[in-house]
């Protein structure tokens, strides 16, 4: 199993709405690197849900329930989407400043590639985030 992080602005599509919906199509991604990550996602991979722009924190855990397919928001078959479902809200959100202070996370894509909307998370990074969120 692999781990990932996806970003969404809470005023556009936040965790609470995601939980209410019960699942979502993760579409509209128009970045080549992010597309590669979407294509690499496998069913049952776990995903950190990050509130960007406002909040700047990891707030929940999602799961991939459908692997990549043609993005329904475009006719260009170069772009893909995946389906995600919420698993749980974190006990304690993990903020970007907390992540930046944690030396063991210095190489995390969230720090190095801040604008990338879909990114891989290493096993070791996942464990540290879970500790910080009180999810041990």
ChimeraX attribute file (.defattr): number of C-alpha atoms within 10 A of each C-alpha:
attribute: neighborCount
match mode: 1-to-1
recipient: residues
	/A:1	9
	/A:2	16
	/A:3	20
	/A:4	24
	/A:5	22
	/A:6	21
	/A:7	22
	/A:8	19
	/A:9	15
	/A:10	17
	/A:11	12
	/A:12	8
	/A:13	12
	/A:14	17
	/A:15	23
	/A:16	14
	/A:17	14
	/A:18	16
	/A:19	17
	/A:20	9
	/A:21	11
	/A:22	12
	/A:23	18
	/A:24	16
	/A:25	14
	/A:26	20
	/A:27	19
	/A:28	13
	/A:29	18
	/A:30	12
	/A:31	12
	/A:32	12
	/A:33	13
	/A:34	18
	/A:35	19
	/A:36	14
	/A:37	16
	/A:38	26
	/A:39	15
	/A:40	14
	/A:41	23
	/A:42	18
	/A:43	16
	/A:44	17
	/A:45	17
	/A:46	24
	/A:47	26
	/A:48	27
	/A:49	25
	/A:50	28
	/A:51	25
	/A:52	20
	/A:53	12
	/A:54	10
	/A:55	15
	/A:56	18
	/A:57	21
	/A:58	25
	/A:59	22
	/A:60	23
	/A:61	20
	/A:62	24
	/A:63	23
	/A:64	24
	/A:65	20
	/A:66	16
	/A:67	18
	/A:68	22
	/A:69	16
	/A:70	15
	/A:71	19
	/A:72	15
	/A:73	12
	/A:74	12
	/A:75	9
	/A:76	10
	/A:77	10
	/A:78	12
	/A:79	23
	/A:80	24
	/A:81	21
	/A:82	21
	/A:83	17
	/A:84	23
	/A:85	22
	/A:86	24
	/A:87	16
	/A:88	13
	/A:89	18
	/A:90	18
	/A:91	13
	/A:92	16
	/A:93	21
	/A:94	22
	/A:95	17
	/A:96	18
	/A:97	10
	/A:98	14
	/A:99	21
	/A:100	15
	/A:101	10
	/A:102	13
	/A:103	9
	/A:104	12
	/A:105	19
	/A:106	14
	/A:107	13
	/A:108	19
	/A:109	18
	/A:110	23
	/A:111	13
	/A:112	10
	/A:113	11
	/A:114	11
	/A:115	12
	/A:116	17
	/A:117	20
	/A:118	26
	/A:119	25
	/A:120	21
	/A:121	20
	/A:122	16
	/A:123	13
	/A:124	12
	/A:125	19
	/A:126	20
	/A:127	14
	/A:128	18
	/A:129	22
	/A:130	18
	/A:131	13
	/A:132	19
	/A:133	19
	/A:134	13
	/A:135	12
	/A:136	9
